[in-house]
């Protein structure tokens, strides 16, 4: 385990605390080579409750598994980040069980197929204006103020990488994100995989000149078929 700190120091007490906790990692991930722990303190943070962040990265065979959390002190931030990390490791382990046929949960779309869809026609402007009750005289001013909306849109650009949908699901879970952008190696389409509920995932792909296409398949079903052969 490597521990580093930015804008602060790592005490022996914190090092011992983290060392005792990380023993659980080897129980969930058998091929761990290194664990990197980074503690960062923002001395000028607006909110003192989030001035310390802890990032934990598990490095082994395959992509690194990362988790990050913010809190008022490094012990609380570590506990939050470590809880996220264990959840990601458990999901990765359970997916391996699904792959080998030892656990087959019911897909969410099958369990909820008989439920009526929820109707919603609310817009972002409605959500902003109705977040708190305001008098009618204030609503016109609120509409004028939408140009200075508190809603932020941030942009990030990453190198495009081709992979299978199954590998994209694995990458998404390992980095702890609710979605993952990639290029589908089978179709060549720009796609995004996202987490639904339970063991259900969704994929949205962009393709010029074609209509909507829908379908459902199991996780790594092609590999299971090849194993049977």
N, C-alpha and C positions, 0 to 999 in steps of 0.2 A: 504494500500500500504506500503510495506517495501522497503526502499532504503538503499543499502550498497555500500561502496566504497573501492577500493583496490589501494594503492599507491597514495592516494589523499583524498580530503575532498569533501563533498556535501554541497554546499552553500544553504542558504535559498531561494535565487532567483531560483536556479535550481529545488529545491523541489516544489516551488509554480508553476513553469512552467510545471513540469511533472504532478502535481495534476490537473491543469486545463485541460490538454490534455486527461488524462485517463478517463474522464467522457464519452468519446465516446465508451469505451470498454463495458460499461453496456448496451449500446443501441444495440450492436451486440451479446453479450453473456449474457444471462439472469441469469445464475447460477454460476456467478463468486464468489468465496469465498475469494480469496487473489490475489494480484498482487505483484510480486517480481521484483525489479529493481536493477541491479548490474552495477556499473560503475568501469571500470578497466583502469588504465593508465600504459602504458609501457614506462618507462623513457628512456630506451635504444633502442627504436624502430628505425629501419633503415629509415623508412619513417615517417616523422613528420605528414603527412596527415592522417595516420592511427594509431596514437599512443594511441588513446582513444577508448575503446569499451564499448558499452552499451548492456546489455542483459535484455530482458523483458520476464517474465514468468507469464502467467495467470493460476491460479490454481482454479479448480472447480470440479464438478462431471465429472469423466472420466479423460483421459490423459491430462497433462498440455500442454498448447500452448506456444511455445517459438519463439522468434525472436531476432536476434543479428546483430549489424552493427558496423563498424569502421569509425572514422573520426578524424579530427584534434582537435576537442574539444567536450565536453560531450553534448552540446546542439545539434550540428549537428549530432552526433552519435545517440542521442535519437530520433531525427526526422526521421532518416533513419530506425531505428529499429521499431519505432512506426508505420511507414507506412507499413512495412512488416507485423507487427502484425495485423493491421486492415485488410489487404488484406487476411490474413489467416482466420480471423474471418468471413469476408464476404463470402469466399468460403465455410466455414463450414455451415454458415446460408443458403446459396443458395442450398447446397446439401440437406439440410433438406427439402427445398421447392420442390426439384426434387423428393425426397422420397415420399412426400405427393401429388404428381401429380399436383402441381401448376405451374410447369415450366419444360418444356421438350425441351431443345435445341437439335439441330441436331448434331449427333456425327461427329467428324472430318473425320473418315474413310468413312462415307457416303457422306459427302460434297465434298470430294476430290477423290472419287472412279474413276471418269472419267479422272483425270489428269494423264499424263505419269510420270513414276518414273524418278527421277533425277539420271543420271549416274555419277559415281565417282569411280576412281581407284587410287586415291592419297594415298600414304602411309605416315606414320609418318616421315620417313626419308625425303621424298619429301617436306613435310610441313616445316620441320626444315630448310632444305637447301634453300628453295625457299621463305622463309619469307622475305628476303631482297635480291635484286640482288647482285650477287657476280661474279667476273671474273672466267673463266674456270680454271685458275691455282689454284684458291682457293678451288674449289669443291673437289679435291682429298684430300686436307687437312681436309676439313669438314667431309668427310666420315670417315677418320681415327679418328676424334674427337668425333664420335658418341658414342664411348664407355664411354666418359665422358659427356653424354648428359645432358642438363639442365632439362629434363623431370624427375619429381619425382614420385615415386610410394609409397604411404603411405598405411599402413595396420592398420585396427582396428578390434577388435574382440568383439562381443556382445553376451549375452546369447540368445540361440534360444528360440523362443516363438511361440506357435501354435495359429492361429487365422484365421478367415475367410478373403477372399479377400476384402470384403467390409470394415471390421475393419482395414485391412492393409492400404486401401486408406485413411481412416479417420486419422490413426496414421501419415501417411506421410504428410498429409496436416497440421495437428496440429503442427508438429515439423518444418514445413517449408522446408522439403527436397524434391528434385526432384525424389527420389526413396526410397523404404523401403523394407528391407529384412525380411522374416518371413517364417514359416513353415505352409503350407496350411492344415488346420484342416480337410478338406474334403478328400484330396488325400494323405496327409503326405509328400508331396514333398517340397523340399527347393525351395522357390520362391522369386521373386522380383517384386514389383509393381512399375511402373514409370509413371510420368506425361507426356502426349503428348501435345496436344494443345487444348485450349478451355475446353470442358468437356469430353475429351477423355483420357482414361488411358489404360495402357498395363500391362500385366503380363507375365513373363517368368518363367518357372518352369523346374527343372532338375529331370529327372527320368531315371534310368538305364534300358537299354534293350528295350526301346520303341521308335517308330519313332515320327516325329513332329506331333503335334496335334494343331489345331487352332479352335477358336470359339469366339463368341461374345454374351454378355448378358448385361442387364441393371443393374444399381446400385440398390442393395437390392431388386431385383425383387421377390425373394422368400418371403420376408416379405410382399410385396404388395399383393401377391397371398393369403397369410394367412389372411390378413386383409379383403379381399373380402369374404373369407369363413366365 
